[in-house]
């Protein structure tokens, strides 16, 4: 049963990850198209106005109605076309690491620029009023991504926790503390789920009582209660996952994960471990012999072995090779005889 629940939890996580990826791509595309439409809509592109203003900063000021102004209106689109084609050429060369010939890369850049310009014109004609629903849609997707992402963090054990306190608890009590913590968090998530369900029902009553005229987003005919479903759904999944963490903690099967995984690189982890490690000892250890097993203890010495005290088959009392008393060594050296003054042979 535990294995089937684990597989179901993993499947839900994969669905969440796919939804978050799709929502983020959709948000980026919609916002990009909205900005592009605003920049190119109208009788004259806002990009041309910005270019004329920049030319006035660095060169002669161009006023409407002059010959220089009319010439700039004709040249700026072609200059922009050349810039975008050059960016396309550079992108192709960089993506293929210089293996694509310059002619092929230039053709690809020009083709991409022409296709992009055609799509911009199509966008302006198909949506003359612009993407007025882009911002409400982006807000709805942000809400879903935020709460589904919180549920994914529960699966990955990425929620905030006080590890310092847990390390101070005796090992035999940690599983009980982990169980209590996970179950308490699960109950809190259940409470938030209940509150969010009531809020979703309130939004639904507002939508149904007005026959669909109220309780919708401005510029987007989507009921608010459908967007707010992300709250009870994510809190329910989080509560179930935290309850499962509590059961695994009580059984001693909850795996400890690295809280810094995916947040910092290996070099930062090594620096953190070095900063928290115990300081090195000041006592030199080069002269300390390692403790050997019984099989490594030397037996009865041979004729050419160094002298030692023989006790049975073992050799003990072997002189140490470590100098422990330099003063004693100096005292043990034979002193030279004192010199007597030379009287020149006179007696």
KAZIGI-V188322 format. One record per backbone hydrogen bond with DSSP energy under -0.5 kcal/mol. CO is the residue of the C=O (numbers start at 1). NH is the residue of the N-H. If there is no record, write none. Layout:
BEGIN
co={CO:CO}
nh={NH:NH}
END
This chain:
BEGIN
co={1:2:3:4:5:6:7:8:9:10:11:12:13:14:15:16:17:18:19:20:21:22:23:24:25:26:27:28:29:30:31:32:33:34:35:36:37:39:39:45:46:47:48:49:50:51:52:53:54:55:61:63:66:67:68:69:70:71:72:73:74:75:76:77:78:79:80:81:82:83:84:85:86:87:88:89:90:91:92:93:94:96:101:102:103:104:105:106:107:108:109:110:111:112:113:114:115:116:117:118:119:120:121:122:123:127:130:131:133:134:135:136:137:138:139:140:141:142:143:144:145:146:147:148:149:150:151:152:153:154:161:162:163:164:165:165:166:170:170:171:171:173:174:175:176:177:178:179:180:181:182:183:184:185:186:187:188:189:190:191:192:193:194:195:196:197:198:199:200:201:202:203:204:205:206:207:208:210:215:217:220:220:222:223:223:224:227:228:228:229:230:231:232:233:234:235:236:237:238:239:240:241:242:243:244:245:246:247:248:248:248:249:253:257:258:260:260:265:266:267:268:269:270:271:272:273:282:285:287:293:294:298:302:308:309:309:311:314:314:316:322:325:326:327:328:329:330:341:343}
nh={5:6:7:8:9:10:11:12:13:14:15:16:17:18:19:20:21:22:23:24:25:26:27:28:29:30:31:32:33:34:35:36:37:38:39:40:41:46:47:49:50:51:52:53:54:55:56:57:58:59:63:66:70:71:72:73:74:75:76:77:78:79:80:81:82:83:84:85:86:87:88:89:90:91:92:93:94:95:96:98:97:99:105:106:107:108:109:110:111:112:113:114:115:116:117:118:119:120:121:122:123:124:125:126:127:130:132:134:137:138:139:140:141:142:143:144:145:146:147:148:149:150:151:152:153:154:155:156:158:157:163:166:167:168:168:169:169:173:174:174:175:177:178:179:180:181:182:183:184:185:186:187:188:189:190:191:192:193:194:195:196:197:198:199:200:201:202:203:204:205:206:207:208:209:210:212:211:213:224:220:217:222:217:226:227:228:230:231:232:233:234:235:236:237:238:239:240:241:242:243:244:245:246:247:248:249:250:251:252:253:254:252:255:259:261:263:264:269:270:271:272:273:274:275:276:277:284:288:289:296:297:315:305:310:311:316:314:311:316:309:324:329:330:331:332:333:333:343:346}
END
